[in-house]
Amino acid sequence: MAARLLGCTALAAGSLGTLAALALHSVPLFFATTAIAGLGFGASFLGALNLVVPLAAPGERAELFASLYVVNYLAMSAPAVAAGLAVPHLGLLRTATVYGLAVTVLALAALATTLLRHRSAPPRNRPASTASTAADAPAEHASS
């Protein structure tokens, strides 16, 4: 889960920073914040892999990875093509701003979803019978 949290946060911050760099005409800030967004994308992808790979049987993982990569490439290329088609009508800066804001909103939505799911999920790797607190445990070692 840490990779998803880091990834969503860095992707949102990097996207907003990139928009700020464009507004400020700052090339160094642009490169720095683009690197942060890239780190966020990579961490988010790693977090997604960590989430779904354990759900697949070893014999099904090739199909799972193929599906993940197809969806990932479509998710990245379709908006990029749409943005390319929008540039002649909206201009480069306005298109980049809309694209960057959309990425930021989606990253923050993914972050919120991850946090909400984590909050509402029962603790992992702990049977219900051992969910008691230390105060409920018998005092076996009290006499030693």
N, C-alpha and C positions, 0 to 999 in steps of 0.2 A: 504494500500500500504506500510505502514511503516514496517509491519511484513515481507513482501516479500523482501524489501530492506535490512533490518537487516539480514534476513535469508540467502539471497544469499551472502551477504558480509561476514557474519560469517562462512558460509559453505566453501567458497573459502579460507578465511584466515585460518580456522581450518585445512582444508585439506593440504594446503601448509605448515602450521606449523607442522603437523604430519609428513610430508615428511622430513622436516628439523630435527625433533626429531629423526627420523630413521637414517638419515645421521650422526647426532652427537652422536648417541647412548645414548640419554638423556631420561631416563624413566620419570622424572617429567615433562619435556616439552611434551613428548608424551601424558601423561594423561591430561595435561592442554589443549593442542590443540585439542585433541579428544573431550573433553568436549565442547570446542568452536564450533567444527564442529557439534556436536550433538545439541547444542543450535540453530545453523543455520538451521539444518534440521528441527527441530521442528517449528521454526519461519516460515520457508518457507512453511511447510505443513499448518500451521495456516493461512498464507496469501493466499494460494490456496483455502482453505475452505472459507475464507471471500470473495473471488472473485466469486466463483461459487454458493454458497448456496443461495444468494439472487435471483439468476436467476431461481430457482426451486420453483414451487408451494408447499405449505405445504404438500399436498398429494403425492408429488413426491420425497420428501427428503430422504425417506428410500432407494429408489432405487439409488438415487444420492450418498449417503454415501456408500452403498454397492459397487457401481462401483468405487468410489474413493479409497476405501481401497483395492479392488482387483488390480487396476492399481498400487497403491502405493507398495503393497507387491511384485508384479511382477517386478516393476522397481528396487526394492532393491534386490530381491533374484536372478534374472537371472544374473546380472553382478557378484554377489558374487559366484554363482556356476561356471560361466565362469572363474573367477579368480582362483577358487580352481582347476579347470582343467588345468589352465595355469601354476600353480606353479611347477609341475614336469618338465616342459619344459623350463621355464624362470627363475625359482628360486623365492623364497619368496620376496626378496627385490626388484627385477626388476618388479615382478607382482604388488606389493604394490605401487611402483612408478608409473607405468602405470595407475593403478586404481585411485590413488590419483590425478594424473594430469588430468585424464578424468573427475573426479568429479569437480575439480577446473574449468576446461574449461566450463563444463555445467553450473556450478553456475554463472560464469561470463557472459555467454551467456544469462542466465535468468535475471541477473541483468541489462544487457544492453537492453534487450527486454522490461523489466519493465520500465526503464527510458525513452526509446524511445516512448513507448505507452503512458506514462504519459504526455510527452511533446506534443505529437500530439493530445491528446484527448481534446475535448472541456470541459470547466469548468462544473462540475456537479451541480445539484440542482439549476441551475440558468437559468430561461427562457431567450431566446434571447432578449426579449424586455427590460429586466433589466440589460443588459450587458453594459450599458453606464457608464461613469465615473461620479464622484461627480461633476465635472465641468459642465457636461451636465444637471444636475438636476436643476429644477426651484428654484428660490430664494424666496421660500415661507416664510422662517423664517428670511429674511433679515430685515423686518420692525419691528420685535419684540424686 
